[in-house]
Amino acid sequence: MPGSTEQQTVPDQAALREWLAAEVAVLLGIEPETVDRSARFGEYGLESISGLTLAAAIEDHLGIELDPTVVWDHPSIDALAAHLIEAQAATS
């Protein structure tokens, strides 16, 4: 959160990948186990509004601010999780 002095902990990448898969599954109405973590979000039909919703959920979950295009800049669960872990570690 802006202006917050509270230290955020860097999540485990595997746990973050699973959380992202669950969020994507909810947005798409599918089971989390069926989400391929390396598949591009576009392959699942994730649209712009869903991408913005996912970015907002990530902000809430991690307590950080993100560029609204982060989902499209890192277009798979694996790529997005790696980026988020790196970004969190850089600010810790």
Secondary structure in CASP SS format (residue, H / E / C, confidence):
PFRMAT SS
TARGET T0000
AUTHOR 0000-0000-0000
METHOD secondary structure of the structure
MODEL  1
M C 1.00
P C 1.00
G C 1.00
S C 1.00
T C 1.00
E C 1.00
Q C 1.00
Q C 1.00
T C 1.00
V C 1.00
P C 1.00
D C 1.00
Q H 1.00
A H 1.00
A H 1.00
L H 1.00
R H 1.00
E H 1.00
W H 1.00
L H 1.00
A H 1.00
A H 1.00
E H 1.00
V H 1.00
A H 1.00
V H 1.00
L H 1.00
L H 1.00
G C 1.00
I C 1.00
E C 1.00
P H 1.00
E H 1.00
T H 1.00
V C 1.00
D C 1.00
R C 1.00
S C 1.00
A C 1.00
R E 1.00
F H 1.00
G H 1.00
E H 1.00
Y H 1.00
G C 1.00
L C 1.00
E C 1.00
S H 1.00
I H 1.00
S H 1.00
G H 1.00
L H 1.00
T H 1.00
L H 1.00
A H 1.00
A H 1.00
A H 1.00
I H 1.00
E H 1.00
D H 1.00
H H 1.00
L H 1.00
G C 1.00
I C 1.00
E C 1.00
L C 1.00
D C 1.00
P C 1.00
T C 1.00
V H 1.00
V H 1.00
W H 1.00
D H 1.00
H C 1.00
P C 1.00
S E 1.00
I H 1.00
D H 1.00
A H 1.00
L H 1.00
A H 1.00
A H 1.00
H H 1.00
L H 1.00
I H 1.00
E H 1.00
A H 1.00
Q H 1.00
A H 1.00
A H 1.00
T H 1.00
S C 1.00
END
